[in-house]
């Protein structure tokens, strides 16, 4: 399955790479942790041992320390994650 053609794939693929290297505190890896069940059910292999606990709070705190527009960027990231998940689910249904 070509994941790089799905919307938001850049965040998810970089997050997967981070998780494979044991890094669970990046934007991408936190997004994966937020939607790990949904992504797994759609066929994505996720290394569960490396997932952050409370990823929503961790991501928001991370963004709050990095950006003035943390809330709007957080929502944009969640929308991107949702788009990726929906596209992955559709792709897995029709393969």
C-alpha positions in Angstrom: 0.0 0.0 0.0 1.4 3.4 -1.0 1.1 5.5 2.1 2.9 8.5 0.8 0.0 9.4 -1.6 -2.5 9.8 1.3 -3.2 13.2 2.8 -1.1 13.9 5.8 1.3 11.1 5.0 4.4 13.2 5.6 3.5 13.5 9.3 2.5 9.9 9.7 5.5 8.4 7.9 7.9 10.6 9.8 6.1 9.5 13.0 6.4 5.9 12.1 10.2 6.3 11.5 10.5 8.1 14.9 8.7 5.2 16.7 10.8 2.6 15.0 13.8 4.4 16.5 12.2 4.6 19.9 11.4 8.3 19.7 7.8 9.0 20.9 7.8 12.7 21.5 7.6 14.2 18.0 4.5 15.6 16.4 4.2 12.6 14.0 4.7 10.0 16.7 2.2 11.7 19.0 -0.3 11.8 16.2 0.2 8.1 15.6 -0.3 7.4 19.3 -3.6 9.4 19.3 -5.0 7.3 16.5 -3.1 4.1 17.1 -6.2 1.9 17.3 -7.8 3.3 14.2 -4.6 3.1 12.2 -4.0 -0.5 13.4 -7.5 -1.5 12.4 -6.9 0.0 9.0 -3.8 -2.2 8.5 -0.9 0.0 9.6 1.7 -1.9 11.7 2.5 0.3 14.7 5.2 -0.5 17.3 2.9 -0.2 20.4 5.7 -0.5 22.9 7.0 3.0 22.0 3.7 4.9 22.2 3.5 7.9 24.5 0.9 7.9 27.2 -1.7 10.8 27.1 -0.6 11.8 23.6 -3.2 14.5 23.2 -2.0 16.4 26.2 1.6 15.8 25.3 1.1 17.1 21.8 -0.7 20.2 23.0 1.9 21.0 25.6 4.7 20.5 23.0 2.9 22.9 20.6 2.2 25.4 23.3 5.9 25.7 24.1 6.8 26.0 20.4 4.1 28.2 18.9 1.9 31.2 19.6 -1.0 29.6 17.7 -0.9 26.2 19.5 -4.6 25.6 19.6 -5.3 26.3 15.9 -2.2 24.3 14.9 -3.3 21.4 17.2 -6.7 21.3 15.5 -5.1 21.5 12.0 -2.9 18.5 12.9 -5.9 16.5 14.2 -7.8 17.3 11.0 -4.8 16.1 9.0 -4.6 12.9 11.1 -8.3 12.3 10.5 -7.9 12.8 6.7 -5.1 10.3 6.7 -7.0 7.8 8.7 -10.1 8.1 6.5 -8.1 7.7 3.4 -6.3 4.7 4.8 -9.6 3.1 5.8 -11.0 3.6 2.4 -7.9 2.2 0.8 -7.9 -0.9 3.0 -11.6 -1.5 2.2 -11.0 -1.5 -1.5 -7.8 -3.4 -1.8 
